[in-house]
Amino acid sequence: MIAQPDVLITDISMPEMNGLELTRAVKEKFPQIKILALSMFGERNTISEMLEAGINSYILKNTAKQELLSAINKVAEGGMFFSDEVSNELMKPAQTGTKHDESVSLTPREIEILRLIEKNYSNAQIAEALFISERTVETQRKNIFRKTNTKSVVGLIKYAIEKKLLH
């Protein structure tokens, strides 16, 4: 049996197979592997495509060694990590015309649930961690999506980064 990595670090531009294709292939065959994308490309479209493919982190190649180590550790623990430049790029659409209700506020419990969603916890795992019923988690999760006007976990994580609810 061949050992599988916990975290895979990939570049976006590679010969033969690019990082997007690699991410899709790895996530299809080994969904438990966490993927950190390291790239010199910080455009929103590239980042969004990689997020939708299933990455757990996106940092630019100009990152400091300590930030890279922090990213690897956070991803290995089940979280997500984005360099400041990447987070700023993901926030741009909201600043340039996408309408967001600035008065949206999540309760402390919803923020707790959001942070566990970021760690890829299932509803059952969230319920166990917070000592609440799975039904309560489902209700809270629906409320979070409604309040943030998001429809997917990717959209929710983008929102949470934008509002600085994660870290």
C-alpha positions as CSV (number, residue, x, y, z in Angstrom):
1,M,0.0,0.0,0.0
2,I,1.3,3.4,-1.0
3,A,1.1,6.2,1.6
4,Q,-1.0,9.1,0.5
5,P,-0.1,12.7,1.4
6,D,-2.2,14.7,3.8
7,V,-1.5,18.0,1.9
8,L,-0.6,18.4,-1.8
9,I,1.1,21.6,-2.9
10,T,0.5,22.4,-6.6
11,D,1.4,25.2,-8.9
12,I,-1.2,26.6,-11.3
13,S,1.0,26.6,-14.4
14,M,2.8,23.3,-15.0
15,P,3.7,21.5,-18.2
16,E,1.4,18.7,-19.4
17,M,-1.3,19.1,-16.7
18,N,-2.1,22.4,-15.1
19,G,-3.0,22.9,-11.4
20,L,-6.7,23.1,-12.1
21,E,-6.7,19.8,-13.9
22,L,-4.5,18.2,-11.2
23,T,-6.8,19.5,-8.4
24,R,-9.9,18.1,-10.1
25,A,-8.2,14.7,-10.7
26,V,-6.9,14.4,-7.2
27,K,-10.2,15.5,-5.6
28,E,-12.1,13.0,-7.7
29,K,-9.9,10.1,-6.8
30,F,-8.7,11.1,-3.3
31,P,-11.2,13.6,-1.9
32,Q,-9.6,13.5,1.6
33,I,-6.3,15.0,0.3
34,K,-6.0,18.7,1.1
35,I,-4.7,20.9,-1.7
36,L,-2.6,24.1,-1.4
37,A,-2.3,26.1,-4.6
38,L,0.9,28.1,-4.9
39,S,1.0,30.5,-7.9
40,M,2.2,33.7,-9.3
41,F,-1.3,34.4,-10.6
42,G,-3.6,36.2,-8.2
43,E,-6.5,37.0,-10.5
44,R,-10.0,36.4,-9.0
45,N,-11.1,34.1,-11.9
46,T,-8.2,31.8,-11.4
47,I,-8.6,31.7,-7.6
48,S,-12.4,31.1,-8.0
49,E,-11.8,28.2,-10.5
50,M,-9.4,26.6,-8.1
51,L,-11.8,27.1,-5.1
52,E,-14.6,25.4,-7.1
53,A,-12.2,22.6,-8.0
54,G,-11.6,21.9,-4.3
55,I,-8.5,23.6,-3.1
56,N,-8.0,24.4,0.6
57,S,-5.5,27.2,0.3
58,Y,-4.3,29.6,-2.3
59,I,-1.1,31.6,-1.8
60,L,1.2,33.6,-4.1
61,K,4.7,32.5,-4.8
62,N,6.1,35.8,-3.3
63,T,4.8,34.6,0.1
64,A,7.2,34.6,3.1
65,K,8.4,31.2,4.4
66,Q,6.5,31.6,7.6
67,E,3.3,32.3,5.8
68,L,3.8,29.2,3.7
69,L,4.4,27.1,6.8
70,S,1.2,28.6,8.4
71,A,-0.8,27.7,5.3
72,I,0.5,24.1,5.3
73,N,-0.3,23.7,9.0
74,K,-3.8,25.2,8.8
75,V,-4.7,23.1,5.8
76,A,-3.3,20.0,7.4
77,E,-5.6,20.7,10.4
78,G,-8.6,20.8,8.1
79,G,-8.9,24.6,7.6
80,M,-8.5,26.9,4.7
81,F,-5.8,29.6,4.2
82,F,-5.5,32.4,1.8
83,S,-2.7,35.0,1.6
84,D,-3.7,38.6,2.2
85,E,-3.3,39.4,-1.5
86,V,-5.6,36.5,-2.4
87,S,-8.2,37.5,0.2
88,N,-8.1,41.1,-1.1
89,E,-8.6,39.9,-4.7
90,L,-11.6,37.8,-3.6
91,M,-13.1,40.9,-1.9
92,K,-12.9,43.1,-5.0
93,P,-16.3,42.1,-6.6
94,A,-18.1,43.2,-3.4
95,Q,-16.3,46.5,-3.5
96,T,-16.9,47.1,-7.2
97,G,-20.6,46.7,-7.5
98,T,-21.8,43.4,-6.0
99,K,-24.5,44.4,-3.6
100,H,-24.0,43.1,0.0
101,D,-26.0,44.0,3.0
102,E,-23.5,45.6,5.4
103,S,-25.9,45.1,8.3
104,V,-25.7,41.3,8.1
105,S,-24.6,40.0,11.4
106,L,-24.1,36.4,12.4
107,T,-24.7,35.2,16.0
108,P,-21.7,33.9,17.9
109,R,-23.1,30.3,17.4
110,E,-23.4,30.9,13.7
111,I,-19.8,32.0,13.6
112,E,-18.8,28.9,15.5
113,I,-20.6,26.8,12.9
114,L,-19.1,28.8,10.0
115,R,-15.6,28.1,11.4
116,L,-16.4,24.3,11.6
117,I,-17.8,24.4,8.0
118,E,-14.5,26.0,7.0
119,K,-12.8,22.9,8.5
120,N,-14.9,20.7,6.4
121,Y,-17.0,19.3,9.3
122,S,-20.2,17.5,8.4
123,N,-23.5,18.5,10.1
124,A,-23.1,15.4,12.4
125,Q,-19.5,16.4,13.3
126,I,-20.6,20.0,14.0
127,A,-23.4,18.8,16.2
128,E,-21.1,16.5,18.2
129,A,-18.4,19.2,18.6
130,L,-21.0,21.8,19.8
131,F,-23.2,19.4,21.8
132,I,-26.3,20.3,19.8
133,S,-28.6,18.3,17.6
134,E,-27.9,17.7,14.0
135,R,-31.3,19.3,13.2
136,T,-30.2,22.5,15.0
137,V,-27.0,22.5,12.9
138,E,-29.1,22.2,9.7
139,T,-31.3,25.1,10.8
140,Q,-28.3,27.2,11.7
141,R,-26.6,26.4,8.5
142,K,-29.6,27.4,6.4
143,N,-29.8,30.7,8.4
144,I,-26.1,31.4,7.7
145,F,-26.6,30.8,4.0
146,R,-29.7,33.0,4.0
147,K,-28.1,35.8,6.0
148,T,-25.0,35.9,3.9
149,N,-26.9,35.5,0.6
150,T,-24.7,32.6,-0.4
151,K,-25.6,29.4,-2.1
152,S,-22.5,27.2,-1.8
153,V,-19.7,26.5,0.7
154,V,-17.3,28.2,-1.7
155,G,-19.5,31.4,-1.7
156,L,-19.8,31.2,2.1
157,I,-16.0,30.9,2.6
158,K,-15.5,33.9,0.2
159,Y,-18.0,35.9,2.2
160,A,-16.4,34.9,5.5
161,I,-12.9,35.9,4.2
162,E,-14.3,39.2,3.0
163,K,-15.9,39.9,6.4
164,K,-12.8,38.7,8.2
165,L,-14.8,36.0,10.1
166,L,-12.1,33.4,9.7
167,H,-8.6,33.0,11.0
